[in-house]
Structure formats: structure tokens, C-alpha cells
Amino acid sequence: MCTQSVGLVAGGLEERGIATVCVALVRRVAVAVRPPRALAVPFPFGRPLGAADDPEGQRALVAAALALLEAPGPGPLLVDWPAG
């Protein structure tokens, strides 16, 4: 799904009390849509978690995305990967 659609769905879910985190492939769209929590990644379409042969990197990215659930709200919160 596209960054815009996912961000809008996330906002609707959050309004209903369901916590969400988006992985955003297009940062400028995430900025415009303002999902509650998003991790902007620098990867090409079709590879939102990075290279297929990098399970350690993928686990780190998923852990970073899930860690956004611990951030105090309300959002929006947009963090760039890799953090730092």
C-alpha cells in the first residue's frame, strides 16, 4: 500500500484506540499525511525493510518501528531510519 493510504488508515485506527506504526517509503508524503507514528526509510519501492538478504538489518528496523509505540503521544511522530 502507498504511504498516503497507510497513513490515513493509521489515523483512523488510532481514533478507535488501536496503536499503529507506519513504515514510510516516501517521506514527503508522510510529512503531508501526518500518520500518528511513522518510520521513514530510504529503501526503494518493494523493499520497505531493506535488502532481502539482511535479516539482522530487517529485525533492527522492525524493532525501531515498534519502539515508536513507546513514544509519548499524541503524534504525529516521524523518525528517519537509520536513526542518528
LUMDRENGU-693266 format. One record per residue: chain; residue number from 1; residue in one letter; x, y, z of N, C-alpha, C in turn. Coordinates in pm, 1 decimal, decimal comma, always signed. Layout:
% residues N
<site chain="A" n="NUM" res="a" n_px="X" n_py="Y" n_pz="Z" ca_px="X" ca_py="Y" ca_pz="Z" c_px="X" c_py="Y" c_pz="Z"/>
...
This chain:
% residues 84
<site chain="A" n="1" res="m" n_px="+84,4" n_py="-117,8" n_pz="+0,0" ca_px="+0,0" ca_py="+0,0" ca_pz="+0,0" c_px="+88,6" c_py="+123,6" c_pz="+0,0"/>
<site chain="A" n="2" res="c" n_px="+34,6" n_py="+231,9" n_pz="-45,8" ca_px="+114,6" ca_py="+353,5" ca_pz="-54,8" c_px="+121,1" c_py="+424,9" c_pz="+79,7"/>
<site chain="A" n="3" res="t" n_px="+221,7" n_py="+507,8" n_pz="+95,8" ca_px="+242,5" ca_py="+582,2" ca_pz="+219,1" c_px="+119,8" c_py="+663,6" c_pz="+255,9"/>
<site chain="A" n="4" res="q" n_px="+54,7" n_py="+723,9" n_pz="+157,2" ca_px="-63,0" ca_py="+806,1" ca_pz="+185,4" c_px="-177,5" c_py="+720,8" c_pz="+241,1"/>
<site chain="A" n="5" res="s" n_px="-209,5" n_py="+612,7" n_pz="+175,3" ca_px="-320,1" ca_py="+526,7" ca_pz="+220,0" c_px="-294,0" c_py="+470,5" c_pz="+358,8"/>
<site chain="A" n="6" res="v" n_px="-174,2" n_py="+420,8" n_pz="+380,7" ca_px="-140,4" ca_py="+361,2" ca_pz="+509,7" c_px="-147,4" c_py="+467,1" c_pz="+619,6"/>
<site chain="A" n="7" res="g" n_px="-98,3" n_py="+586,2" n_pz="+592,0" ca_px="-103,3" ca_py="+693,2" ca_pz="+691,7" c_px="-245,4" c_py="+731,9" c_pz="+728,1"/>
<site chain="A" n="8" res="l" n_px="-333,6" n_py="+739,3" n_pz="+628,8" ca_px="-472,6" ca_py="+773,7" ca_pz="+654,8" c_px="-544,4" c_py="+663,2" c_pz="+732,6"/>
<site chain="A" n="9" res="v" n_px="-520,0" n_py="+537,6" n_pz="+696,3" ca_px="-579,2" ca_py="+425,5" ca_pz="+769,7" c_px="-527,5" c_py="+424,6" c_pz="+913,3"/>
<site chain="A" n="10" res="a" n_px="-399,4" n_py="+450,1" n_pz="+932,1" ca_px="-341,7" ca_py="+453,0" ca_pz="+1066,9" c_px="-410,8" c_py="+558,7" c_pz="+1153,3"/>
<site chain="A" n="11" res="g" n_px="-434,0" n_py="+674,7" n_pz="+1095,7" ca_px="-503,5" ca_py="+778,9" ca_pz="+1170,3" c_px="-642,3" c_py="+735,0" c_pz="+1213,2"/>
<site chain="A" n="12" res="g" n_px="-716,8" n_py="+668,8" n_pz="+1124,5" ca_px="-849,1" ca_py="+618,4" ca_pz="+1158,4" c_px="-845,3" c_py="+511,4" c_pz="+1266,0"/>
<site chain="A" n="13" res="l" n_px="-747,1" n_py="+422,4" n_pz="+1258,4" ca_px="-732,8" ca_py="+318,7" ca_pz="+1360,8" c_px="-699,5" c_py="+379,1" c_pz="+1496,0"/>
<site chain="A" n="14" res="e" n_px="-611,5" n_py="+476,7" n_pz="+1497,1" ca_px="-574,2" ca_py="+541,4" ca_pz="+1622,0" c_px="-694,1" c_py="+610,1" c_pz="+1686,9"/>
<site chain="A" n="15" res="e" n_px="-781,3" n_py="+669,2" n_pz="+1605,4" ca_px="-902,6" ca_py="+731,9" ca_pz="+1658,6" c_px="-991,9" c_py="+629,8" c_pz="+1729,1"/>
<site chain="A" n="16" res="r" n_px="-978,9" n_py="+505,1" n_pz="+1693,8" ca_px="-1057,5" ca_py="+397,1" ca_pz="+1752,6" c_px="-980,8" c_py="+322,7" c_pz="+1862,2"/>
<site chain="A" n="17" res="g" n_px="-865,8" n_py="+377,0" n_pz="+1901,0" ca_px="-790,3" ca_py="+320,3" ca_pz="+2011,9" c_px="-691,9" c_py="+211,3" c_pz="+1975,7"/>
<site chain="A" n="18" res="i" n_px="-662,0" n_py="+193,8" n_pz="+1847,5" ca_px="-567,9" ca_py="+90,6" ca_pz="+1803,9" c_px="-436,1" c_py="+158,5" c_pz="+1766,6"/>
<site chain="A" n="19" res="a" n_px="-330,7" n_py="+125,7" n_pz="+1838,0" ca_px="-199,9" ca_py="+186,1" ca_pz="+1813,2" c_px="-142,0" c_py="+136,4" c_pz="+1681,3"/>
<site chain="A" n="20" res="t" n_px="-77,1" n_py="+226,0" n_pz="+1607,8" ca_px="-20,2" ca_py="+192,2" ca_pz="+1477,7" c_px="+119,7" c_py="+249,8" c_pz="+1462,4"/>
<site chain="A" n="21" res="v" n_px="+196,1" n_py="+188,9" n_pz="+1372,5" ca_px="+325,2" ca_py="+240,6" ca_pz="+1328,1" c_px="+332,1" c_py="+217,2" c_pz="+1177,6"/>
<site chain="A" n="22" res="c" n_px="+368,4" n_py="+318,1" n_pz="+1102,4" ca_px="+381,8" ca_py="+306,8" ca_pz="+957,2" c_px="+529,5" c_py="+303,5" c_pz="+919,2"/>
<site chain="A" n="23" res="v" n_px="+561,9" n_py="+227,1" n_pz="+816,9" ca_px="+693,3" ca_py="+233,5" ca_pz="+754,2" c_px="+671,7" c_py="+311,1" c_pz="+624,7"/>
<site chain="A" n="24" res="a" n_px="+731,2" n_py="+429,1" n_pz="+618,2" ca_px="+705,8" ca_py="+521,9" ca_pz="+507,1" c_px="+820,0" c_py="+519,9" c_pz="+406,1"/>
<site chain="A" n="25" res="l" n_px="+787,6" n_py="+484,5" n_pz="+283,2" ca_px="+887,4" ca_py="+484,9" ca_pz="+176,0" c_px="+903,8" c_py="+622,9" c_pz="+112,9"/>
<site chain="A" n="26" res="v" n_px="+802,3" n_py="+706,8" n_pz="+125,4" ca_px="+807,9" ca_py="+841,4" ca_pz="+66,7" c_px="+789,9" c_py="+941,7" c_pz="+180,6"/>
<site chain="A" n="27" res="r" n_px="+900,5" n_py="+994,0" n_pz="+228,3" ca_px="+898,0" ca_py="+1080,7" ca_pz="+346,6" c_px="+809,1" c_py="+1202,7" c_pz="+327,4"/>
<site chain="A" n="28" res="r" n_px="+817,5" n_py="+1267,1" n_pz="+212,1" ca_px="+740,5" ca_py="+1390,4" ca_pz="+191,5" c_px="+590,4" c_py="+1364,2" c_pz="+198,0"/>
<site chain="A" n="29" res="v" n_px="+548,1" n_py="+1245,8" n_pz="+158,9" ca_px="+405,9" ca_py="+1210,6" ca_pz="+170,2" c_px="+370,4" c_py="+1189,1" c_pz="+317,3"/>
<site chain="A" n="30" res="a" n_px="+457,3" n_py="+1123,8" n_pz="+392,4" ca_px="+433,0" ca_py="+1104,5" ca_pz="+535,7" c_px="+424,0" c_py="+1239,4" c_pz="+606,5"/>
<site chain="A" n="31" res="v" n_px="+507,3" n_py="+1334,2" n_pz="+567,4" ca_px="+501,6" ca_py="+1468,0" ca_pz="+626,6" c_px="+365,2" c_py="+1531,0" c_pz="+598,4"/>
<site chain="A" n="32" res="a" n_px="+315,7" n_py="+1515,5" n_pz="+477,7" ca_px="+187,5" ca_py="+1575,2" ca_pz="+439,2" c_px="+68,4" c_py="+1505,9" c_pz="+505,7"/>
<site chain="A" n="33" res="v" n_px="+72,4" n_py="+1372,8" n_pz="+515,2" ca_px="-40,4" ca_py="+1295,4" ca_pz="+568,3" c_px="-41,5" c_py="+1295,9" c_pz="+721,1"/>
<site chain="A" n="34" res="r" n_px="+75,5" n_py="+1303,0" n_pz="+783,5" ca_px="+89,1" ca_py="+1308,0" ca_pz="+928,5" c_px="+32,2" c_py="+1184,9" c_pz="+999,9"/>
<site chain="A" n="35" res="p" n_px="+81,9" n_py="+1065,7" n_pz="+968,0" ca_px="+36,1" ca_py="+947,9" ca_pz="+1042,7" c_px="+78,0" c_py="+961,9" c_pz="+1189,3"/>
<site chain="A" n="36" res="p" n_px="+8,4" n_py="+894,6" n_pz="+1279,6" ca_px="+40,2" ca_py="+907,8" ca_pz="+1422,3" c_px="+186,3" c_py="+876,0" c_pz="+1456,1"/>
<site chain="A" n="37" res="r" n_px="+238,5" n_py="+767,6" n_pz="+1399,3" ca_px="+378,8" ca_py="+728,0" ca_pz="+1419,1" c_px="+428,4" c_py="+668,2" c_pz="+1289,9"/>
<site chain="A" n="38" res="a" n_px="+545,0" n_py="+714,4" n_pz="+1245,0" ca_px="+599,5" ca_py="+660,1" ca_pz="+1119,5" c_px="+750,8" c_py="+656,5" c_pz="+1124,1"/>
<site chain="A" n="39" res="l" n_px="+805,8" n_py="+556,8" n_pz="+1059,0" ca_px="+949,4" ca_py="+543,2" ca_pz="+1040,5" c_px="+975,5" c_py="+559,3" c_pz="+891,7"/>
<site chain="A" n="40" res="a" n_px="+1044,2" n_py="+667,3" n_pz="+855,1" ca_px="+1076,4" ca_py="+693,9" ca_pz="+714,4" c_px="+1203,0" c_py="+617,6" c_pz="+677,4"/>
<site chain="A" n="41" res="v" n_px="+1195,3" n_py="+538,2" n_pz="+572,3" ca_px="+1308,8" ca_py="+455,2" ca_pz="+531,3" c_px="+1357,0" c_py="+496,9" c_pz="+392,4"/>
<site chain="A" n="42" res="p" n_px="+1487,1" n_py="+478,8" n_pz="+365,0" ca_px="+1544,7" ca_py="+521,4" ca_pz="+237,2" c_px="+1549,9" c_py="+411,7" c_pz="+131,2"/>
<site chain="A" n="43" res="f" n_px="+1460,8" n_py="+315,0" n_pz="+140,2" ca_px="+1467,5" ca_py="+199,8" ca_pz="+50,8" c_px="+1375,9" c_py="+217,1" c_pz="-70,2"/>
<site chain="A" n="44" res="p" n_px="+1403,6" n_py="+144,7" n_pz="-179,3" ca_px="+1318,7" ca_py="+154,7" ca_pz="-298,6" c_px="+1184,6" c_py="+83,5" c_pz="-278,1"/>
<site chain="A" n="45" res="f" n_px="+1089,5" n_py="+117,6" n_pz="-364,1" ca_px="+959,7" ca_py="+51,1" ca_pz="-360,4" c_px="+979,2" c_py="-100,1" c_pz="-371,2"/>
<site chain="A" n="46" res="g" n_px="+900,3" n_py="-174,5" n_pz="-296,1" ca_px="+910,2" ca_py="-319,5" ca_pz="-296,2" c_px="+1004,3" c_py="-373,9" c_pz="-191,7"/>
<site chain="A" n="47" res="r" n_px="+1080,1" n_py="-285,4" n_pz="-126,0" ca_px="+1174,4" ca_py="-329,2" ca_pz="-22,8" c_px="+1163,9" c_py="-240,9" c_pz="+101,0"/>
<site chain="A" n="48" res="p" n_px="+1047,6" n_py="-235,0" n_pz="+163,5" ca_px="+1030,1" ca_py="-143,6" ca_pz="+276,4" c_px="+1117,0" c_py="-176,9" c_pz="+397,6"/>
<site chain="A" n="49" res="l" n_px="+1165,2" n_py="-300,8" n_pz="+404,5" ca_px="+1251,6" ca_py="-339,1" ca_pz="+516,2" c_px="+1397,5" c_py="-351,5" c_pz="+474,7"/>
<site chain="A" n="50" res="g" n_px="+1432,0" n_py="-309,8" n_pz="+355,8" ca_px="+1569,3" ca_py="-314,8" ca_pz="+309,7" c_px="+1599,4" c_py="-437,4" c_pz="+226,6"/>
<site chain="A" n="51" res="a" n_px="+1726,2" n_py="-470,4" n_pz="+218,6" ca_px="+1772,3" ca_py="-579,9" ca_pz="+134,4" c_px="+1715,5" c_py="-714,2" c_pz="+179,9"/>
<site chain="A" n="52" res="a" n_px="+1685,5" n_py="-800,1" n_pz="+83,7" ca_px="+1627,8" ca_py="-931,5" ca_pz="+112,7" c_px="+1723,6" c_py="-1021,4" c_pz="+190,8"/>
<site chain="A" n="53" res="d" n_px="+1851,6" n_py="-1000,1" n_pz="+176,8" ca_px="+1949,8" ca_py="-1087,2" ca_pz="+242,5" c_px="+2010,1" c_py="-1024,5" c_pz="+368,3"/>
<site chain="A" n="54" res="d" n_px="+1932,5" n_py="-941,5" n_pz="+437,0" ca_px="+1981,8" ca_py="-873,8" ca_pz="+557,2" c_px="+1884,4" c_py="-890,9" c_pz="+673,9"/>
<site chain="A" n="55" res="p" n_px="+1871,3" n_py="-1013,9" n_pz="+725,3" ca_px="+1774,6" ca_py="-1035,3" ca_pz="+833,4" c_px="+1806,7" c_py="-955,0" c_pz="+960,3"/>
<site chain="A" n="56" res="e" n_px="+1934,2" n_py="-935,3" n_pz="+990,1" ca_px="+1969,2" ca_py="-855,6" ca_pz="+1108,5" c_px="+1924,0" c_py="-711,6" c_pz="+1092,2"/>
<site chain="A" n="57" res="g" n_px="+1947,1" n_py="-654,7" n_pz="+974,7" ca_px="+1904,6" ca_py="-518,2" ca_pz="+948,5" c_px="+1752,9" c_py="-505,7" c_pz="+951,0"/>
<site chain="A" n="58" res="q" n_px="+1684,2" n_py="-606,1" n_pz="+898,6" ca_px="+1537,9" ca_py="-605,7" ca_pz="+898,4" c_px="+1483,0" c_py="-613,6" c_pz="+1040,3"/>
<site chain="A" n="59" res="r" n_px="+1542,9" n_py="-698,0" n_pz="+1123,3" ca_px="+1499,9" ca_py="-707,8" ca_pz="+1263,0" c_px="+1522,9" c_py="-576,0" c_pz="+1335,5"/>
<site chain="A" n="60" res="a" n_px="+1635,6" n_py="-511,7" n_pz="+1309,5" ca_px="+1664,3" ca_py="-383,6" ca_pz="+1373,6" c_px="+1563,8" c_py="-277,4" c_pz="+1331,3"/>
<site chain="A" n="61" res="l" n_px="+1528,7" n_py="-277,7" n_pz="+1203,6" ca_px="+1431,4" ca_py="-180,4" ca_pz="+1154,0" c_px="+1294,3" c_py="-204,3" c_pz="+1217,5"/>
<site chain="A" n="62" res="v" n_px="+1249,6" n_py="-328,8" n_pz="+1222,1" ca_px="+1119,9" ca_py="-359,1" ca_pz="+1283,5" c_px="+1122,1" c_py="-322,5" c_pz="+1431,9"/>
<site chain="A" n="63" res="a" n_px="+1231,1" n_py="-350,1" n_pz="+1500,6" ca_px="+1242,7" ca_py="-313,7" ca_pz="+1642,3" c_px="+1234,3" c_py="-161,7" c_pz="+1660,3"/>
<site chain="A" n="64" res="a" n_px="+1299,5" n_py="-86,9" n_pz="+1572,2" ca_px="+1294,5" ca_py="+58,9" ca_pz="+1579,7" c_px="+1152,8" c_py="+109,7" c_pz="+1554,3"/>
<site chain="A" n="65" res="a" n_px="+1084,2" n_py="+48,9" n_pz="+1458,7" ca_px="+946,1" ca_py="+89,6" ca_pz="+1429,6" c_px="+856,3" c_py="+60,3" c_pz="+1549,9"/>
<site chain="A" n="66" res="l" n_px="+867,8" n_py="-57,6" n_pz="+1606,6" ca_px="+784,7" ca_py="-92,9" ca_pz="+1721,9" c_px="+817,3" c_py="-7,3" c_pz="+1843,8"/>
<site chain="A" n="67" res="a" n_px="+941,5" n_py="+35,2" n_pz="+1856,1" ca_px="+980,0" ca_py="+121,9" ca_pz="+1968,2" c_px="+906,1" c_py="+255,1" c_pz="+1963,0"/>
<site chain="A" n="68" res="l" n_px="+861,6" n_py="+295,5" n_pz="+1844,7" ca_px="+785,7" ca_py="+420,2" ca_pz="+1834,3" c_px="+654,4" c_py="+412,7" c_pz="+1910,8"/>
<site chain="A" n="69" res="l" n_px="+605,1" n_py="+292,5" n_pz="+1936,5" ca_px="+482,8" ca_py="+276,7" ca_pz="+2014,8" c_px="+500,3" c_py="+325,0" c_pz="+2158,2"/>
<site chain="A" n="70" res="e" n_px="+624,0" n_py="+331,4" n_pz="+2205,9" ca_px="+651,8" ca_py="+375,8" ca_pz="+2342,0" c_px="+663,0" c_py="+527,4" c_pz="+2353,8"/>
<site chain="A" n="71" res="a" n_px="+665,0" n_py="+597,9" n_pz="+2241,1" ca_px="+677,7" ca_py="+743,2" ca_pz="+2242,9" c_px="+552,0" c_py="+805,6" c_pz="+2301,1"/>
<site chain="A" n="72" res="p" n_px="+569,0" n_py="+908,5" n_pz="+2381,9" ca_px="+450,4" ca_py="+975,2" ca_pz="+2436,2" c_px="+370,4" c_py="+1040,7" c_pz="+2324,4"/>
<site chain="A" n="73" res="g" n_px="+241,5" n_py="+1037,0" n_pz="+2335,4" ca_px="+155,5" ca_py="+1094,0" ca_pz="+2232,2" c_px="+100,7" c_py="+1227,5" c_pz="+2274,3"/>
<site chain="A" n="74" res="p" n_px="+15,9" n_py="+1287,5" n_pz="+2203,0" ca_px="-24,4" ca_py="+1237,6" ca_pz="+2072,2" c_px="+76,8" c_py="+1275,0" c_pz="+1965,9"/>
<site chain="A" n="75" res="g" n_px="+72,6" n_py="+1205,9" n_pz="+1853,7" ca_px="+162,7" ca_py="+1231,8" ca_pz="+1741,1" c_px="+118,1" c_py="+1356,0" c_pz="+1667,9"/>
<site chain="A" n="76" res="p" n_px="+164,3" n_py="+1378,0" n_pz="+1551,3" ca_px="+240,3" ca_py="+1281,3" ca_pz="+1472,6" c_px="+388,3" c_py="+1277,4" c_pz="+1510,1"/>
<site chain="A" n="77" res="l" n_px="+445,8" n_py="+1161,8" n_pz="+1489,9" ca_px="+587,4" ca_py="+1139,1" ca_pz="+1513,3" c_px="+645,3" c_py="+1077,3" c_pz="+1386,7"/>
<site chain="A" n="78" res="l" n_px="+747,6" n_py="+1140,3" n_pz="+1332,4" ca_px="+814,3" ca_py="+1089,3" ca_pz="+1212,1" c_px="+963,1" c_py="+1080,6" c_pz="+1241,3"/>
<site chain="A" n="79" res="v" n_px="+1017,2" n_py="+958,8" n_pz="+1234,9" ca_px="+1157,4" ca_py="+933,1" ca_pz="+1263,7" c_px="+1221,5" c_py="+878,3" c_pz="+1136,8"/>
<site chain="A" n="80" res="d" n_px="+1342,9" n_py="+921,4" n_pz="+1108,8" ca_px="+1416,3" ca_py="+872,0" ca_pz="+991,2" c_px="+1500,9" c_py="+751,3" c_pz="+1027,4"/>
<site chain="A" n="81" res="w" n_px="+1505,1" n_py="+653,4" n_pz="+936,7" ca_px="+1591,5" ca_py="+535,9" ca_pz="+951,0" c_px="+1706,5" c_py="+550,0" c_pz="+854,9"/>
<site chain="A" n="82" res="p" n_px="+1827,4" n_py="+523,0" n_pz="+889,0" ca_px="+1866,6" ca_py="+484,0" ca_pz="+1023,3" c_px="+1866,6" c_py="+604,8" c_pz="+1116,3"/>
<site chain="A" n="83" res="a" n_px="+1823,0" n_py="+579,9" n_pz="+1237,7" ca_px="+1818,0" ca_py="+686,0" ca_pz="+1338,3" c_px="+1959,5" c_py="+731,7" c_pz="+1369,7"/>
<site chain="A" n="84" res="g" n_px="+1971,2" n_py="+857,4" n_pz="+1394,6" ca_px="+2103,3" ca_py="+907,9" ca_pz="+1431,2" c_px="+2148,1" c_py="+1010,2" c_pz="+1340,9"/>
